[in-house]
Amino acid sequence: MNKIKKYLFKIFRFLPLSKNKIVFIAHSASRFDCNPKAIFEELLQSNAQIKCIWILNKKLHHEYQDKYPNVLFVEPNSIKTFFHLSTCRVFINNQIHIYYKKMGFSKRPDQLYLQTWHGSFGMKHVQISDNIDTVHEACTDMDYWITNSFFESNVYKNTFDKNAKFIEIGHARSDCLFSSCNKNIYSYYNLDPDKKIVLYAPTKREDSFNNFELDFKKLKFILEKKFQVNFVILIRTHRNLKFDFKNDNIIDAFDYPDVMELVKECDVLISDYSSIICDFALTYKPIFIYAKDYDTFILTSKLYHDYSKLPFGLSKNFNELENCIANFDYDTYKQKLKEWLENVGCIEDGKAGKKISNLIIQFINKDKNINLYTTNQITPYIAKIMGFKNIYFTFRNIGDQIIMMRSLELLHQKTKQIFLIGTTLPDLWKEVKFVKVINLKEIKPHIYQKEQFDLMTSYGIKPIFLTQESFNKEKGKYIRTYGPSHIVANVCSKLGLEGDIAVDLHFPLSEKEKTFGRFVSENRKQIAIISGGLQRYKTYPFGKLQQVVDELKDRYDFIQIGTKKDLPLRGALDLREKLTLREVASTLYNSDLFVGGIGGLMHMANAVGCPSVVLYSEAEPNYMVNYYNNINVFPKNNICLKCTEGKHCPWTSPCKAESQKYSCIDNIRIEDVIDAINKRIYMPRNLNKTTIYNVEAKKVFGLEEQKKVGFSFQSLNNKYIYLDRKKEKDKKVLQLLIFGLKPVSILWKKRYYKLRIFNIHLSFDKFKFKFRIGREKEDIDNANLTYRIGNSEWIKGYEKYYNQFLKLQKYFDKKSLELLHYIFQIKLLSKKTNKQYIESEYFDNKKRLILRNELIGLKHSVGNLFLEGQPIDVYMYGGFITLIQQTNSYALLHECFIKGSYFSYIKSNDIIDIGIGNGLSSFYLSKYTDKKLYCFEASNKVYDLFLESVKLNNKQEKIMSYNLAIGSKKQSVYVSNRIDNGNKTSLSIQSHSVFMDTIDNLVEELCIKPKMINIWVNGDEYDCLIGMFSTIKIFRPILHINISYSAEILFRVIDFAINSLDNYNFKIRKTIEPHIVQELFLIATPKELK
């Protein structure tokens, strides 16, 4: 039946929408309450012409059908429900619609979907128990989340959907807390009206009842003694933990139908991590936190607040709870509670239901003045309702956005017009009052989704692309180049403005935002700095910039902003990717100076009034991004003018200079930068000199310049049958796709054409036709690839390694030499034969293979936990918990690690583990020392998971971990940053960067005394050894070195070992995996260790 139902949503989409139908659902149809119910009742009181549908489990229909005779109640999995969801005008939900998403539901553009959620701003991390991809996909259906604070909005954004839109007006279910008091609970439980009520409501648990245990009789006595009134205790826990009390003063309140009535009428709350604390806080009545399992709870669950600083007190046992109640002072509590609610931005005022119902009615009535209260983000359909005829958009970059923002502001000042803009950075426009914002969907950077623009075109909304650029036409193609004036003036010209243009930017911040971003004391100067740039010609050489910081760090405090792609600067507070865009703006607002190249953050600094020292590349004309409030530092002896001639685009093409590349930025002198910083930082912050340019109007009317740039909209290609076109540097491909299959394709490039129909290939190559069926086969004659030298066979063409191999015979045992030769030959033969690996017969120990397969066969997790709201699989090997799956037997079998004779040598000293991976090796190593294990990992993703694993294994006291790369010198490097054991460092630009240090430096700084060092760093083994030469000489540690990355590194590591390690024994071993040739280990042990 479900297979049939999956087609219903697709069929019902062809039906017209109802004009006034609203569908409600609460708690996946299990209850008739919470925010949907409160909004529903507010709409009924408005007497609006609406038709209400409630999705509710059938067993509950009889409770409400008589009370609401004009409401249609439908079962959650019925055909009627599918029909009403497909044809309603408004859908209101307080959970994620996972079931309906799996069944094919997708919100239609003309519908309004409001997500109210069922909690408040929260105490503990929201956990997602469903498939995370399905949850994210479902969240894209939601138009607005209704929240009660910026804190709550951030929780949902970080947990569910980074592109979510929020209307911060409060929760409708909380409105009752602001009205006159009722006595419903007293009558429901037949309570004495002279008694007060204490509510005990712990959070949902999956574990034992033990965590909820309280001496309720003693608790009642303590409360009555403190507040001098009689109490009755209501207990509301999870449904699996039912209470059975015969005492009339202790009542199980799980079955009470409306939790907000409990909040309203109870006088005292005792809880632990439940969001009911946030609801109860609105009443300003006493709250006490009793969290018996707090110390263990925080190991596996994340809390949003530091409980020790909350106004409610933290009690971990009953004695502490008794003291908290006895010492409770209401005036102090009330003041601290008020401050806490202000800090999270709570705006509850008892009017949320009315505001939401008004919004819904305006939407249904297509009111042009529809009020979205706190947000300027709208849907394309609401843009149609509001009557917009144009949507302005530009490139996705920060600078282009702020430039368009200023240009539209100047046009608004002249015309008083409100504009519709499209952007992928809606938060950037959050405080701009003269725009409405549509969040553009991207296929890839700068390539926007065609379907979204087709929809807006069907609504009569015309897209207009704005760029400051000019275009030179040459040989039928447009070359992007600089506009004739300042970038802001150029965009203003294309908006139809003319005359004098004040190009200084303006980026609005709220008063609260202005209080954030000062990280140093007032008597120190704060300098925000970036080390990277969007293009190479905007990126000042890192070594030079580091020298600037080194020279000035004692006088000024540097704050590094930017992305993890930028190399980290030593001596600066590292805030790369730790701040939101608006927090970066706040930081610039509170900084005394910004230092960096031409780019978005330079424009943002100007927009918030922060002066800059700009490392000004002469690849752009001086007038382009000049602001009188800045000091521009130019290169010396730059003679290249290629970029400013208009025949070359530095944004998309590499440097065309015949001699020195990028002299336009590289030749800026360090001393000139230092002089400019010292000069500008002591000048007035605002020089009160407006930057003005004069322009003529050159208005654009649509997408003409987007086409000149070379960009276009791109379809999602989610149709069943379509043509897919791909264009690469030297070839083009046209494919016919039918239900995901590619039966026909055409490929062509210079002098080459190929047609494929299913498995039949017809090609025309250099005037020759070729025909084949199936894949092209390659014949390999392994016998002719090798020949014998001495006692060993060698691959032809690799004889140079033979002499190196012979030198090793006096250092390694026979087993090591045989293994090294065998593996080396396999690797070379694999390379020679296009990576067609040979079946290995080297290992024939069946018992060990069986053991290995049992250990490694744990492909499934033993559970999961939630980090940052995301479910993470948990694995267990040998009694240790890891958050990354083990993929080979190296750590599991411990073949290359601790031998019996090592124990006494290592036990009273430290161990160093370089390259943590999934952490399992680290945990095994921690057993063999009574001192410390020092772990170093370059990838911050792997490092963060390892930190959690350390907590889960209760190894915080034993294991010291650091997010550092290890090498031969101190420097900043890039790292591939994947969640696996294969991360590599590089000086070539990658997505993330990290500090590199040497073991010699760290041993001295951290007072490490190592007797064992494990190295597994995917290619940096030799550099690690160079950087620990003194440590090896002083401490003579056992070394375990993975040498799997390449033959070159293999011999470099071995050469270092045999030439630099005095009085050491050596052997080479391999993991037991039968077909893996790349896992070799060099084991070096001091000769004094027998």
C-alpha positions, 0 to 999 in steps of 0.5 A: 500500500505504501508503494501506491501512496508514494505516487499520491503526492505526485498526482495530487500536485496537479490539483488546484490549491484551496483558497483558505484551507489550513492543515495542523499537526502536532507531535506527529499526530499523537496529540492535540496541543502545543503551538499548532493548537494555540494558533488554531484556537486564535484563528477560530477567535478571529472569525476568518473564513478558513477551513481547518484540517487536523491530522490526528490519530484516530483514537483521539478523534472522538475527544475533539469532534464534538468540541470542534464540529466544523473541523475535519479530523483525518488519520495521519496515513490516510489518503485524505491526509495526502490530499489535504497536505497537497492542496492546503494553503497553509501547513502548521507543524511542530515536528519534522515531517519525516514520514510524509517526506519519505512518502514523497511530500514536497511543499508547493511554491504557493503554499505557506509552511510554518514550523513552530517546534515543540520546545523553547530555546532549550537546555540540551542539544536537540537530538536527531534520531532520523536519517540526517539527510532526510531531515535536512531535505524535509527542512527545505520545505519549511518557509519559516520557523516561529521562534522566541529568541535569537538564541533559539533561532541559532539552535535550529539553524545549527541543528536542522537547516543553515538556510532556515528563515525565522520569525522571532515573535514568540510561541503561541502556546506561551501566550497563556502564561501572560493571561489571568490564572486558571485553576484547571489542574486543581479541579482535574486532580481535586486538589486543596485550593490552599495548597501550592504545587511543585512540579518535578519534570526531568527530561526524557531518558533512555536509561534507568529509573535511578537518575530520577529518584528523589525522596519526595516526602523529604522534599515536600517537608523542605519546601514547606519549611522554606515557603511556609505553605503546604505543597502537593507534588506533581511528577511528570516524566517520560511515558516509560517511567510511570509512577505508582503513588498512593500518597495524595500529596504525590501525584503522577501527572504524566496523563495531564493533557496540556503541559503549558497549563502545568507550567502556568499553575504550578508554583515551583519547578524541579528539573534537570535538562528539560526545555520546560525550564525555559517555559517556566522561566517566563513565569519568574517562579522558583526553579531548582535544577536537580541533575544527579547524573550531571558529570556523566551526562555532559560526557555524551550530551551537549548542554547549551549553557554552563549550569554553574552560571544559571540562576537556578543553581545546580544540585548533583545530590539531594543534600545540595538540592536541600541547601539550594532551597534553604538559601533561595532568595527571590529578589536575587533570583529574579534579577539573575533570571531577567538577565539570563532571558535578556542574554538569550534574546527572549521576546515573549510578550503573550501576543505570539498567537495573534501575530501568527494568525494575522500573518496567516490571514494576510497570506490567504487574503494575498494582502500586499502589506503582509507583515513578517515582523522580524524578518526581511526574508520572503518566498517567491510567492510572497514576493508576488503578493507584495507586487515586486517586478524586479529582483536584483542579484550579483556574485555570491562574494561578501564584497559584491554583496556589500557593494550592491547593498550600498548602491541600492541604499543610494537609489533608495535614498533617491526613490524611497523604493523597497527592493527585492534582492536575491542572495546566498548570504541572507544574514548579511542583509538581516538589518537592511530595512529597504530590501526584501530578501530571497535566498538563492539556491546554487547548483555550484558557486555563482551558478544559480538554480534555473527552476527558482528563476523560472518560478519568479519569471512566472510570477512576473518578477524579472531578474536583473544582474548587477556587476561593477565590471566592464566587458571588452569584446574580442574574437566574439568573446567578452573579456571581463575587466574593470569598470571606469570608476570606483566599484560602487559608482559603477554599480550605481551607474548601472542602476540609473544613478548619475552625478556625484556618488558617495561610495563609502559603504554602510553595513547596519549592525544592531545595538546588541551586535555592536557589543560583541567583538572586542577581545582585548582590553581598552588600553590595547589596540586591536588589529583584525587581520587576514592572511588569505585572499580570494585570488592569488593577486590579492594574497600577500606572501604569508612569510612577509605577513608573519614578519609584520605580526612578529614585529608588532605583536608586542605593541598591538593585539592581532585577531585573525579572521577569515577562513580555515583555508587561510594559513594561521598566523603565529602571535594572533588570536585565531578566529578563522571560521569561528565567527558568523559573518555578522560576528566578523562585522561586529569584530571589525566594528570593535577593532582599531584597524584592519590589515589585509588585501583587497577583498570582501573583508576590506569592504566590510571594514569600511562599511562598519567604520573600521579603518584599514591598511590595504595591501593594494595589488596594482593588478587593480587600478588605484581608483577601483576600491579606494576609500579615503579612510584607508591607507593603501600600501603599494608595491615597489618596482612593479612594472607589469600592467597586463591586468589593467590593459583590459585584455586579461581578467585576473579574477579568473586567469593566472598571472600573465607577466613575462618575468616575475609573477605577481609582482603586483602584490609580492613586491609590497615591502614589509617595512612599508606595511609596518609604517602604514600600520603604525601611522594609521592606528594612531590617526582618528578612526573616522577622518570625516572625508567622504569618498566621492566619484562622478558617474553617468547613468548606464542602466542595465535591464536584465541578464545581459551582463550575466551572460557576458560574465559567462555564467548562466542558470542551471537546472537541477536535472531532476527530470526523468528524461533529459539531455545533460551537457558538460563542458571541460577544458579540452572536450565536450560531452552530451548525454541522454539520461533516462531514469538515471541511465545513460544509454547514449553519449557523444564526446568530441574534442579536437580531431576526435569524436566518439558515439556510444550507444549502450556498450557499442563504441564508434570513434573517429580519431585523426581521420581513422574510424574505430569500432569496439564493443565493451571496455577497451582491454589492455594486454599485460605480459608480466613475464617481460616486466621483470628480470633477476639481479642476484637473488631477487627479481627486479622490475625493468626500469627500476634498477636504480633501487637495487643498490639502495636495497643492497645497502640495507642488508647489514641493518635488517633481518632476513624477514624484513628484507624479504618483506621489503623486497616483496612489497616494493616489487608489488608496488612497482609492478602495480604502478607499471601495470596501471595499478592492476594489483597482483594477488598476494600469497605472502601471508598464509597464516590462516589463524591470524587471518581469521582473527583479523577478520573477526576484529575488522568485521565489526562494520556496524556501530555499537550505538550512537551519540549526538555531537552538535545535534548530529548523530555520530556512530560509536564503535568499540574495539578491545574495550575502547570506544572510537567515533571513526571505524577501524579499517585495518588490523594494525592497531587491533592486533598490535603487531608492531607495538608493545613487546613484553620487553618494552614495558619496563623501558616505557612504563615510567616515561611519556609516549608521543603519538603523531597522527591520531587517526581514529584514536585506537592506537592512542588508547592502546598506547595509553595502557603502557605508560604510567605517565602521559601520552601526547597526541598530535593531529593536523586535521581539526575534524579528526581532532574534534572527534578524538577529543570526544573519544578521550572523554568517552574512554575517561582518558582525560588525565592520561592523554594530552592532545593537540591540534598541530601538524608535526614536521621539520620546522615551525610554519603554517601548512594546509591539511586535507582535513577528511574524517579518516586516517588519510589526511596529508599536509601540504604547502599547496592551498587546500580547504583547511590550514594548521600550525606545524611544529617540531617534536624537539620544540614541543618536548622542550615546551611541554616538558615531555620525556618520551621513551616511545614515538609512534608516527603515522602521518601519510608522507611527512614521516621524514620531516617528522624525524628531522624535527625530532633529531635532538629528542631521539638523541637525548631520550632514545625512544622506541620508534614505530614509523608508518612508511607507506606513502611512496617508495621515495619516502620509504628510502629517505626514512630508512636512510635517516634511520640507519645513518642517524640513529646510533646503536639502534636495531631495525626491522620492517613489518606489515599489517596482516591484510592480504591484499594491502601493500601500502601498510609498512612499518619501520620499528627502531629499538635502542640496542640497550633494549634486549 
